[in-house]
């Protein structure tokens, strides 16, 4: 597995954070990493702490505690978060993300400056486009789940798509490493299809959730477990345990949730071997036609619109699934006319996300809980692991693969209270307790879900944008129907009353869990990347975000993204030592 302290290059000089316009264009780095989110942060940390000189290109501005507002009351906001046009004027798409608000909307990409296109009959909301150091880890939901061999070998079970070219044993030590550094709270359940990890103590279930857990196991055989989340319940290094202030998407002064800006990226810069170049919009990977090797990256300064080039021995794309594919497609050359890494023709195809437009809610007993406007705000809820189409479980006749539920409990005032005076006050204070669940289901990789370069549109920086083709197929439509049905079964088993369920396939609401458009594999005719996320066609070019997923299991992908990235970085360093990169 290697060690983070193994030195690949000794005595590298100290690098300081810099604006892109100030970057030393003559400096040749060992590795350029594009993107500072979950994978980019880990790539920089792993490589810089091993002694390599790393340039980190980040499309957004630096993140700092002064931008955090988790303790800021609503009345301190200029518009009290009540004037939606404040956000929608420049973020008409990003505002569709329920966590994009007056508190933090400036962290998100300006949709007018950075457009994309879709066919009229296939609308797609590309949400969660962050322009801050840390990327999506600034606002992610933090649910951290392992994949299993049942996921990696899913095609062998149902004949759909391709198996992953790795096994659970290949990635298990990297799951361990990442979890121990990140800090994942959770509870062991002994499920083969959802492997246990290196957990801090879980955040306690509410009384309602405990009742749901017990009854769901007794009546349905389903597991309800505290959410496995990247929130600390014990101090870790310079990070304090969570004090339930929330909401986490506004930042965290105590560093209690995992954000690469103040963890992995900070570690990389602290090593003295990583140069953070902010406001750098990566355009394309530069190639040496004589050697068929990547020689650097061409980027545009967000503030000055000036074009720059930076050189390195290797390039690692961690820009986020669609962004990395966009860079590869925009990097087409005479030798690689369809884009870098695309000799198979698979680049851009098999685009997946998670369906999440079905679920349900119901009223549960309050158990003496009292509503409050002041918190505490528990940052996580509960999770129901997949129970459909497992090896030894019930099989659906209508769809393959499966889904899990994310849920929580809301205890609120009775805002619809009737009456006047004392009667109204008493009724208002009667708690309304709702338990809600949302299904997150796997989308099958399909050739006709793909991205391409829109030849008729560029962004503010002159970079050709993506045209995204995404829709649900019959499998996803059938799964959504089952999600709504089983949500009702779960809540009924738990004793909920006034249960409502929903299933809205036309809504086209996918989770911000995109993957798969530069998939890895052993067959160069079917895949873009090797099992170590190295492009088959260009040996010193790697893609270490979720682009490489051959399939997108229903578990949240971020933990696997990080573990794969560390594994691939160790491979990259070994190849550098051997002189192959």
N, C-alpha and C positions, 0 to 999 in steps of 0.2 A: 504493500500500500504506500510505502514511502513515508517521509516525515516532513512536516512543514518547515523544519529547520535545516533540512538537507540543502547544502549550498550548491547551487548550480553555477553561480558567479560570485566571486568574493569581492569585497571592498567596492561595491557599487556606490556611486556618489549620491548624495542626498538630493531628492527632487521635491520641489515645492508646488503647491496648488497654483494654477495659472489660468488666465483666460486664454481662449484659443488664439486670439490675435497676438499673444505674447509668446506662443510656443516657438521653440527653437527648431526651425525647419531643417537645420543641418544635423540635428541630433538623430542618430540611428539607435533605436531601442532594440531590445531583444524581442519583446512582444508588444503588440498593440491590442488592447481590449476595447471593444466598442460596447458601451452600455454599462451602467453601474448598479443594476438591480440585483436580484437574487443570485443569478449566475455570474454576472460581471464582477460583483463585489468579491465573490469567492475566487474567481479566476485571478483577480489582482492580488488578493491576500496570499493565495497559495504560491503564486509565481514570485511575487516581490519578496516574501519572507524567505524564499529559497535562494535569493540573491540575484534574480533576473531583473533587468531594467525594464519597467513596464510603463507604457503610456496609456492612460485611461481616457478615452474620448467619451464625454457625456454630453448629450444634446441639451440638457437643461442647466440651470444655474446651481450654485452650491447650496446645500441645505444647512440650516443651523437652528439652534434652539429658539432664536428670535422669531422664527416663522411658525412655531408651534402655538396652538391655541386651545389645547384640551381643557385648560382651566379658565378660559375666557367665557364669561356669561353672555347670553344672547343679547342682552340689552347694551352690551359694549360694541356690538356690530353697528355699522353705519345705518344699515337698512333692516336690522333685526332678522336677517335671512327671510324677509317677507316679500322682497321685490325680486321676483324671479328673473326679470330682465337684466339684473346685475350680472347674473351668470350666463343666461342664455344668449345675450348679445354677442358674446365672443366664443361661447362654448355650447352651441345649440345641440351638439351630439353628446359631449362629455357630461352635460347636465342631466342626461338620461341615466347616468350612474347615480344611484341614490345617496352615495356618500360625497358627491361633488356639490358643494354648497358655498355660500358666501364666506365661510370660514377658510376654505382651502382651494377655491376654484383656480386661483392663479398658479397653482402647482401643475395644473393640467394643460395639455397642449391647446393652443388657440385653434379651434376648428376652421376658422376662416383662413388662417395662415397655412395650415397643414391639412388640406382636404384629401379626400380619396373619393372613389366613385364605386357605384354598384349598378347592376342592371335594374331597370324599373320594377321588374317582377321579383327581385330578390333583395329587398332592403336588408342591410346589415349595419348594426350599430357597433362601431369599433370604439369601445369604451376603455377607460383606464389608460389613456396615453399620457404619461407623466413627463414633465420636463423639469425635474429636480434630481440632484444626486440621490441615489437610492431607488430611483424608478418607482415601480409599483409597490415596492416594500414600504413606501411611505403610507400607503392606504390599503394594503391587502387585508383580506379577512383572517389570515394567519392560521387557518386550518391546515394541519401538517400530518399527512397520512402516508404510510409506506405502500408501495405496490408489492405484489407477491408473484410467485411463479405462475399462479393461476391467471394473472393479468399479462405477464410477459409471454405466456404460451396460449393466449386466448384463441388464436386462429386454429390451433390444433383441436380445440373443443367444439368450435362451431363452423370452421371453414371460411370465416370471414377475414379478409385482409391478410396480413403477414405477422408472424411471430417476431418478437424482439430478438436481436442477436446476442442477448445477454441473459444470465440467470440471476435469481435472487442472491445467490452466494457471491456473484461478481460485485454486487453493489452493496451488500449488507454491511461490510466494514465502513463504507463511506456514509451510509445512513447513520451508523453509530457516531462517527466523527462529527458529522454535521449537527446531529441532535444534541450532542454534549456541548458543542460550542454555542449553538443558537439558543438552547433552553426551551424544551418542549414539555408542557404540562400534559398529563394524560394518565390513563389507567389501563393496565394490562388486562386483556380479555381472553387471550389464548385462542384467537381465531386464526386459522391458517390462511384465510384469504385477506386478512388485514393484520399483518405481522405487528407484534408489540415492539416497542422501541426503548430508548434510554430516556425515561421520563422523569421530570420533576413531579411532585404531587399534583393531582388534578384539582381544578377548581370545582367546588362542591356543586352537586345538582341541587336544584330547589326541591321543596317538598313535593310539588306537583310532578317534577321530572323523576323523582325517586319513585313515586307511585306509578308513573308511566313505565319506568324501567322494570319494576317488579312484575307488573301485570302483562307487559309486552312479552317478557320472557316466559311467564307462566302460560299465557293464552295463545301466543303466536310463535314462540321460540325465537323471537327477534331480540337483538341486543340493543339497548339504549345506553350509551356510554358518555361520560363527560367529554366534551370536545378536546381533541388533541391539538393543542394550539401553541404558537410561538409567543406565549406570554409567560413571564417568569412568576413562579410561586415561591421561589427561593432566590436570594441574591446570587449573582453570577459575575465574577470579576468586578468591573466598575458599574454594573447595572443593578438597580434595586428591584425588589419584587414588586409586582403590580399592586397598586393601592386603589384600584377600582374607581378611577376618576373618569376616564373615557370622555368622549368616544375616541378610539385609538387612531382613526383616520385623520385626526387633527394634529398628530404628533405625540411625542412622549418625552417629557422633560427628564423622567427618571430612567429612560432607556429600557423600560420593562418589557416592551414588545420588540421583536426583531426588525430592525431597519438597517439595511446594509450601509446607509450613510454614516451611522455612528458605531458600526461594528467592523465588518469586513473591509470596507473602503478605508475607514479610519486606521485600521491595522496596517493596511497596505501602504498608505501614505506615511505612517509613523515609521515604517521600516527604512525609509530613506531611499527606497528603490522604485517608488511609484509616483509618476507625474499625473495629476488630475487636470485635464484640460476641459474646462467647462464651456457650455454654449457652443459645442462643436457638433454640427449636423453632418453625420457621416453620409457621404454620397455614394462612393464606390470603392472597391478594393482595387489597388493598382497592381498590375502584373508585369513581370519581366518576360517578354515573349521568347527570349533566347533560352531561358531555363525552365519555363512554365512554373514559376514560383511567384507567390504574392510578394511584392516588395514594399507595400505600405497601404495607406488609406488617404483618399482625397475627401476633405470635409469642408464645410462652409461655416464661417463664423456667424452665429445667430444674430449678433448685434451689429456687425459691420458689413455683413454679406460678402466679405472677402473669402476667396478660395485659398486653401492651404493643402499641402501634402506633408505627410509624416511617414518615416521609413522604419522598418523593423524586419527581423529575421522571420517572424511568424505573426499571423493575424488571427485573433479570436473574436468572433461575432457573438455578442450576448445582448443584442439590441431589443429583443422580444420577438416572438415568432414571426409576425408579419413584417416587422422592421428589418429583421435579418434577411428574410427572403427578398425584400425590396432592394436591399444593398446588393445581394448576389445577382439579381436580375438586372439591375442597373450597371453591373460590372462587366457586361458582355464585351468581348473582344473578338478579333478576327479568328483567333484560335478557339474561343468559347462563345460562339455567336448567340446561343440561347441563354447565356448567363453562366457565371462560375459554378462549377460543381454539377452541371446539368447535362452531362453526356447521356444519362439515362432518360432524360425528359421528365423525370419525376418532380423536379424542383417546382414548388408552388402548388402542387397537387396534394390531395388527401388532407385537406384542411379540416380540422376538427375543433370543437369547443364542447362545452357541456350544456345540454338542455336544462333549463331551470324554470320553466313556465307552468309548473303544476305542483300542487301541494294541498295543504288544508290547515284549518285551525278549529279550536273548540274551547269552551269555557271549562275551567277546572275549579275545584274548591280553593279558597284563599288560604286556609289553614292559619288564620290569624295574621297573615302578612298584611302590612299597611302600605298603601301607595305613598310615594314621595316624589317631589320635584327635584330633590337635591342629591339623589344617589344613595348609596354607592351604585356604580354602573359595572356590573359584571361583564367583562369583555367577550366572554364565550358562552355557549349554551351546551347543547348535547348533539350527539351524532348517532345515527342509526346505520350501521354498516350494511352493505349489500346483502340481500337475502333471496334474490331471484336468480335463477339459472346458475346456481353453484353446482359443484360436482355432485354433492349428496343432498341437494335441496330441491324444492319444487321448480319445475321447468315450465316456462311460458310457451304456449303454442303460437303466440303472436309476434314475439320479438326475441332477439338474442341479446347477450350482454346484460347489464343491470344498472342499478342506481342505488344511491344512499340518500339519507335524509339529513339535513342540517336543521336544527330547531332551537327554540328558546321560549322562555316564559316572560310575558309582559303583565305586570301588575300595575294597573292604572286607576285613576279616579273615574267615577261614573259621570262622565261629561254630558251624558244624555239624561241626567237626573230630572225628575219632575218636581213640581211643587214650588213653594215660596218660603222665605224666611228660614226658621229653624228646621222645618221639614226638608227643605231643599239642601241645607248644609249637611244634614245627617245623611241624606240620600247620596249627595256628592261624594262623601267620604267612604261610602260602601265600595270596597275594592272590586274591580273587574279584572279577572285573571284569565288570560288567554294563553294557551300553548299552541304554537304554530310550527309547522314543518314545511320545508321546501325540498323538493327532490332535485338531485343533481345526477343526471344520467349520461351515459356514454353515447357519443355520436360515432357511428361507424365511419371509418375512413373511406371516402368515395372520390374517384378521379374527378367527378364533375363539381366537387367543392374545391375551389382553387383560387389563387390570386395570380394576377399578371400585371404588367406595367401598362398604365393607361397612356397611350401615345399622344393623347390630346390634352393632357393636363399636367401642370407642374405646381409645386408649392411655392411659397413666398421666396424660398431660397434657390429656386430654379431646378429643383430635383424632381424628376418624373415620379408621379404618385402611383399608388396601387389601385387596381380595379378588383374588387372582392366579389366572388361568386359563392354564396353560401345559402344553403337551404336544408331543411329537415327532409329525410326520406321516410318511407313507410315504416321502417323499424323505429325511428324516433317518435313518429306519431302514435304508434301502438304503445310505446313505452310511456309516453306522457299520460295516456289514458289509464294505464296501470298504476302510475304514480299517484294520480288522484284517488283511485280506488283504494290503494293500500294506505294512503294517508288517512282516509276515513276509518279503515280497519284499525290502524294503530291508535288513533285518538279514541275510538269507541272502546277498544280493549283497555285503555287507560282510565276510562270512566268519564270522559269529557262529555259535555252537553252542548246542544246548539251547534253541532259540528257543520262546518261548511268546507267544501273542497272546490278546487278549481283546476282546469285543464285548458290551456289557451295556446294551442299549436300555432294559430296564425300570428300570434304576437311576435314570434321569432326571437324570444329573449334567451340569449345564450350567456352562460357565465363567462367571466373574463379569464378563461382558462384555455386559451388557444394553443394549438400544437399541431405538429405533424407535416409541415409543408417542405421539409428537407430531411425526410426520414432516413434513419440509419438502417443498415442491413449488410449482409455479407455478399449479396449478389449486386455487382456494380451495374447490372442492367435494370434493376428495380429500385435502387436506392441512391441517395445523395451522399450519405455519410457512412463511415465505418463505425463499428461498435464503440470507438473512442471519439466519436463526433468529429473526425477528420474527414474532409472532403475526399472522395475517391480520386478526383481529378487533379487536385492541387494539394500537395502533401504538407505544405506549411500553412494551410488555411483550415480553421476549425469553426464550428458553430455549436455553442455550448448552452443554448437556451432550449425551450421545448420544441423547437423546430424539428429536432431529430426523432421525436416520439413516433414509432410505427403505428401505435394506437394510443388512445387517450382514455385510460380507465376512469371509472366514475369518481375515484378518489381525487382530491385536490392535488395538483401537480407540482407545487413549488418545492416540497421537500425532495422529490425525486430529481427535479432540475438541479438543485444544489449538489446533491450527492453525485450525480453523473458528471457535473462540472469538475468537482475535485478529482474524481477518478480520471477524467480526460486530461486534466492539467498534469497529473503524475505521469501519464503516458507521454504527453508533450515534452516534459522535462527529460524523460528517459531517451526519447528520440533525439533531443538536442545533444545530449551527452554522446550519443552514438554517431552524431554527425548526419543524421537522416533528415533533420529539419534545420 
